[in-house]
Amino acid sequence: MLTAADFRAHFPFFAAHPDWVYLDNAATTHKPKAVIARELAFYQQENSNVHRAAHGLAQQATSAFEQARTTVHQFLRPAANSQLIWTSGTTAGLNQLAFGLMGTVLQPGDRILLSALEHHANIVPWQFHCERFGVFIDVVPLDSEHRLDLVTFHQLLEKKPKVVSLSHVSNGLGHIQPVEVMVAAAKAIGALTVVDGAQGVSMGPVNLAQIDCDFYLFSGHKLYGPTGIGALYGKTAALELLRPLLYGGEMIKKVSFTGTELNDLPYRLEAGTPNIAGALGLAAAVEFLQRFDLVTLQQYKQHLLKRLYLGCQQIPGLQLLSGLEDNAGIVSLVLPGEHPADLATLLDQQKIAVRAGSHCAMPLFAALQQSGAVRLSLAAYNTEDEVDLALAALTQAVELF
Ligand SMILES: Cc1ncc(COP(=O)(O)O)c(C=O)c1O
């Protein structure tokens, strides 16, 4: 089994940019050679469309594509009777859910439950379709520790929401939500449960059989895979409830002008030519990760997080919005009175890549009464030296203000 020290050597980005410290992993991760090589090999040697042509090349592409589906599905440690639908990413999957449940599961007057710390992708599609259908949205607020207020969560469940959609990990703060407990409580009142796993899936190894949610969504590019590919995992019975968002291509069995018969799952929810190279690349990312002990990688990331967090606490004037407990690897901070973008610019000048702003989570920052924050997010390829460089750059930047 390879160790955390071996991990970084697989990412060519770092050899190309030895002077950069990349701490923007919550936005997107770099790709290991195995992923880049898999996409290249597909285009150079295997390129064909899937599921259609009668020739051998198309059959090989189809079987590699379907094998990739199985690899990624199994990586999630899925519940029995579940399936994996390819999407272009978490946003696309959440749009499919919000659209697909309206008029099927959700009727005018129904309620759904979201939380104050959701990414806009887990707010706006619901908001848009709920408004059109007359469905009401309740919002779980934050507690004083900037975590979900579980007392209010249980009270809001008494309003009997039909759908409860929550993120596994807050992209703004890094806090890991107690999704297993929340999903169980939501299921107990009969709600369909959605977990936005965009930040959670890379904590690895996730265990969806244990979380037991109806739907789980993530993006490949945050799991060391390509952009433009992601997955909507669902229990088959829950997926069957969805009205497709997109129509055309392999999602159809039979068409005439008197009516169209839709295909079975998973194809029914995969209209048009899929991102074949992306799916193969994402499976390659998963296979690459499986060569490592994911628990050890996670412990290593936690070690880096602690070093970064405690170091930031030592810098006079910085205010940390994230907590260290149950944190997947993010430190969000502000320098009161200064704009986060200005702090990020000073870090950028020292080649420390971070993100500043409201991180597509404006309601979260409104609840925190902040205009935004500087976010430093770790991956298992970061090093102690990089953390120390970031801390030195932060200290210098704060002194400049
Ligand atoms: C929690 C969360 N949900 C959804 C998304 C949207 O992911 P994508 O842009 O890959 O669709 C992100 C991306 O940052 C995220 O962090």
The ligand as a Tripos MOL2 file, in Angstrom:
@<TRIPOS>MOLECULE
LIG
   16    16     1     0     0
SMALL
NO_CHARGES

@<TRIPOS>ATOM
      1 C1        -20.8820   21.8180   -1.4180 C.3       1 LIG1
      2 C2        -20.8580   22.0670   -2.8870 C.ar      1 LIG1
      3 N1        -21.9570   21.7970   -3.6150 N.ar      1 LIG1
      4 C3        -21.9990   21.9760   -4.9380 C.ar      1 LIG1
      5 C4        -20.9070   22.4550   -5.6250 C.ar      1 LIG1
      6 C5        -20.9900   22.6280   -7.1160 C.3       1 LIG1
      7 O1        -20.0660   21.7850   -7.7240 O.3       1 LIG1
      8 P1        -19.8210   21.8930   -9.3150 P.3       1 LIG1
      9 O2        -19.4550   23.3220   -9.5780 O.co2     1 LIG1
     10 O3        -18.6810   20.9530   -9.5530 O.co2     1 LIG1
     11 O4        -21.0730   21.4780   -9.9890 O.co2     1 LIG1
     12 C6        -19.7410   22.7720   -4.9240 C.ar      1 LIG1
     13 C7        -18.5740   23.3490   -5.5990 C.2       1 LIG1
     14 O5        -17.7950   24.0710   -5.0270 O.2       1 LIG1
     15 C8        -19.7170   22.5600   -3.5170 C.ar      1 LIG1
     16 O6        -18.6340   22.8300   -2.7970 O.3       1 LIG1
@<TRIPOS>BOND
     1     1     2 1
     2     2     3 ar
     3     2    15 ar
     4     3     4 ar
     5     4     5 ar
     6     5     6 1
     7     5    12 ar
     8     6     7 1
     9     7     8 1
    10     8     9 2
    11     8    10 1
    12     8    11 1
    13    12    13 1
    14    12    15 ar
    15    13    14 2
    16    15    16 1
@<TRIPOS>SUBSTRUCTURE
     1 LIG1         1 GROUP 0 **** ****
